[in-house]
Amino acid sequence: MRLSDRLAIPRGVTAVVGGGGKTSLIWRLAQELSQRATVLIATTAHIRPPACETLLKPDPMAIRDALLRHRLLAIGDPAPEGKLAQASRLHGEYRGLADYVLIEADGSRGFPVKAPAAHEPAMPREPSLTIAVAGMSCCGRTVAQAAHRPALYAALTGLREQDLITPAAVAKALANPAGQRKGVPGRFLIILNQADTEERIAFAREVASLLTEETWIMALTARPDWAQRGARGPTAAGNA
């Protein structure tokens, strides 16, 4: 089964927040979904342009015209270092532009976990789904080593910056309304990515055991065809 089917990605807008694999997840979903529908990759933060047709400074008409030629399209305004920023001419309205709109809604500077600043995440209007990602490469590392905005992460989780990150801390940051669940309306699910060693898989399973939200354990880069359902999601159905 495709990952997009396992996660039941709905038509409309999906926002992705957190760290440790947001870009990889969006690209994987975009490739799958574009085999049968139109897909738009966008950002409300800053991202590297994906390896697909990219439209700069788009308006809705230009997007619809481009999607007649390309099922998969990335959009945004030019930003420093060759990145894409939010498409300003859309004024935050993405609904109806494509069958699926996948939006990276905050940044993590490559760190596996993070705590949002006051201005984060920059959520799109009325997402059908929000996915929070955390990288299990945080296992065995301190808050200072593994967290984007470590002071905020420490305050959120009750750790000190020199403390090792624990499964309880990861679960708390993911589910907390001041953490990755900040500003999230509607359906919400969690992905524990980078579970590519036995130690990281065990760490991820402990995190999942502390969560009541729908949770998946995976290793998008190392094991792209493997995903395991967390034990305590509301409709947990075993492994895939």
C-alpha positions, 0 to 999 in steps of 0.5 A: 500500500502507498504511504499516502493511502496508509496515512489517508491523505485527504484532498485539499490542504495538508500542512506539515510541521516539526523537524526530521524529515518534513521535506522528504515526507512531502516529496514522497507524498507528492510523487505518489499522489501526482500519479492520479491527481494534481498536486501542489507543493508550497510553503509558508516558511522557506524550502529548497525547491523540489525536483519538479516544475516550479512556478515563481510568484504565481497567481491562481490563474497561472497555477491552474494553467501550469497544472494542465501541463504538469500534475506536480507543481511547486510554487513560491516567491524567490528567497535568499540562498535559492530557496522558495518563500510563501507565494505572496500573491495567493494571500494565504489561500490554497484551497481549490488550486489543486486536488492536493496541496502539501505545505511545509508550514515551519522550518527546523534548520535540519534539526530532528526536533524543535519547539515553535517560536512565537510566530510559528508555525505559519499555518495555512487556512483550514488545513484538512490535515496537519502532520507533525514530524520528529526525527529519531536521530534525536535519540542519544543526543542532548537538547542543545545538540538535537533541537531547533530553538533548544531553549524553547524546547527545554522549557517546553519539555522540562529538560535542561539544554544539556540533558539527553532527549527522552521519549517522554520529552519528544511525546510532550513536544509533539502533542502539546498545544504549545508544541507541534500541535500549536494552532492546529485545527482538525485532524492531526497525526504524528510521524516518528521518522529516522527510525533506521536502527534498532535503538531508534526504533525502540525509542520511537516505540516508547514515544508512540506508547506515550501518545494518544494521537494517530502515530506512525514510525518510519525511516523515509530515507533508509527504509522507504517501504516500511512503516509501522503504526503506533500502538495507541493511535485512536484506530491502531491497526497493526503494522504495514 
